Amino acid sequence: MESNRENKLLGKTKVLRLKLKLSQDEFARRADVPYMKLTMIETGVIKKPSVFVVTKIAKALNISLDDLLK
């Protein structure tokens, strides 16, 4: 069973990406994360991305890691 934190991460990443008006491809390049990995994170295929990837995502969204995980 997924934790609430994981659910929030998946949903929040996509919502914040869309607020920045970034495509998945643009966002993947900005975050320096492979496109397929980002897509799998957003769709829930990857349920527990590494802390390194989550840190890159937060940086690309211009928010702190704590804010992304809240």
C-alpha positions as CSV (number, residue, x, y, z in Angstrom):
1,M,0.0,0.0,0.0
2,E,1.3,3.5,-0.9
3,S,1.8,6.0,1.8
4,N,0.2,9.4,1.7
5,R,3.5,11.0,1.2
6,E,4.1,9.0,-2.0
7,N,0.6,9.9,-3.3
8,K,1.2,13.5,-2.7
9,L,4.6,13.5,-4.4
10,L,3.1,11.9,-7.5
11,G,0.2,14.4,-7.7
12,K,2.1,17.5,-6.6
13,T,4.9,17.0,-9.2
14,K,2.5,17.0,-12.1
15,V,0.4,19.9,-10.7
16,L,3.4,22.1,-10.2
17,R,4.9,21.1,-13.5
18,L,1.7,22.1,-15.2
19,K,1.6,25.4,-13.3
20,L,5.0,26.2,-14.8
21,K,3.5,25.3,-18.2
22,L,6.2,22.7,-18.8
23,S,5.8,19.6,-20.9
24,Q,7.1,16.4,-19.5
25,D,10.0,16.6,-21.9
26,E,10.9,20.2,-21.0
27,F,10.6,19.4,-17.3
28,A,12.7,16.2,-17.6
29,R,15.4,18.2,-19.3
30,R,15.2,21.0,-16.7
31,A,15.3,18.5,-13.8
32,D,18.1,16.4,-15.5
33,V,16.0,13.3,-15.1
34,P,15.4,10.9,-18.0
35,Y,12.0,11.5,-19.7
36,M,10.8,7.9,-19.2
37,K,11.7,8.0,-15.5
38,L,9.8,11.3,-15.0
39,T,6.8,9.9,-16.8
40,M,6.8,6.7,-14.7
41,I,7.0,8.8,-11.5
42,E,4.1,11.0,-12.6
43,T,1.9,8.0,-13.5
44,G,2.8,6.0,-10.4
45,V,4.8,3.3,-12.1
46,I,7.8,4.3,-10.0
47,K,6.3,4.6,-6.5
48,K,9.5,5.4,-4.6
49,P,11.9,7.5,-6.6
50,S,15.4,7.9,-5.2
51,V,16.1,10.9,-3.0
52,F,18.5,12.1,-5.7
53,V,15.7,12.2,-8.3
54,V,13.2,13.8,-5.9
55,T,15.8,16.5,-5.1
56,K,16.3,17.2,-8.8
57,I,12.6,17.4,-9.3
58,A,12.2,19.9,-6.4
59,K,15.0,22.0,-7.7
60,A,13.5,22.1,-11.2
61,L,10.2,23.2,-9.6
62,N,12.0,25.9,-7.6
63,I,10.7,24.6,-4.3
64,S,12.4,23.0,-1.3
65,L,12.5,19.2,-0.9
66,D,10.4,19.6,2.3
67,D,7.7,21.6,0.4
68,L,7.5,19.0,-2.3
69,L,7.1,16.2,0.2
70,K,4.5,18.0,2.3
